[in-house]
Amino acid sequence: MMKLEKLKKKQSIESCTKNLMRIKQKSPWMPEFARSHAKYMARELHIGSLFPLFTGNICLPDNKSYWYLCNIQDDTEGAEIYQLTKKVRGYKNECVFAQPEQCYGVDRNKLIIRQNKKLHPKSNWIANEWLSAIRSSDSFDPALVYLDTTSFAKSFVTTNLLTNTLSGCKIGTLVIANVMMNNPRSGKGDNFFDQNSLVDNLLGDEHPKNFIGWNISPENPEENVFYSYEYQHTQTLMRSYIFFKGVLPDEESIKGEFSKVENFSLCSTNFCLT
């Protein structure tokens, strides 16, 4: 019986691998995008440094979740789901960041979701647009949200996505939104967007109640403190914006975490660390 179960599992993994290869042929950038070293290091920054600093927790609390735009998730060490559920953390190696059932991956590609379910059946996989997914779920109660988008910083689509996400989160939630600062498919890709364009769009929102408790508010612009950092992914300059619903850590502590990380440039309204 045990040999039969192992054989079935092996066949299932081989089937998933073949299907992932088909996806790769249709969209050649996807697997590399999901396992990019730069993106891996960015997630390590979020999970291993920023989340403990902002929330005081090394790992997700039992009653909380991690929501993300998932893309393809295989079972290798570089995959996001592996980082979340299998990499041991803490000074004494006391926990993984999240249990599989605490992770909610969203992608509008049904084939991707189907394969992720086969490889990681204990996690939650949702085939839908992001906003439709979080609005229709009774389980949307995250401690950490990672919106790793392929949207432009200046786009109002990006603004709408982020505004509606922030409005649905509770106190103590950390949200990180990753956006493109240039269009690599246009000309030489050297036409860069204003790094403040996303924040300016958010501050122009006509519904300030969406931002109550966050570190950004259209009602009190003089009190806003927003942090972001940049990194290069192939020919695309990415910028991640950091939002926290609660009391922010002091600036020196945030600087300290970023000083430990190579190749990231941290900026706020008051300083830029390179």
Secondary structure, 3 states (H helix, E strand, C coil): CHHHHHHHHHHHHHHHHHHHHHHHHHCCCHHHHHCCHHHHHHHHHHHHHHHHHHHCCCCCCCCCEEEEECCCCCCCCCCHHHHHHCCEECCCCCEECCCHHHEEEEECCHHHHHHHHHHCCCCEEEECCHHHHHHHCCCCCEEEEEEEEEEECCCHHHHHHHHHHHHCCCCCCEEEEEEECECCCCCCCCCECCCCHHHHHHHCCCCHHHHCCECCCCCCHHHCCCEEEEEEECCEEEEEEEEEECCCCCHHHHHHHHCCCCCCEEECCCCEEC
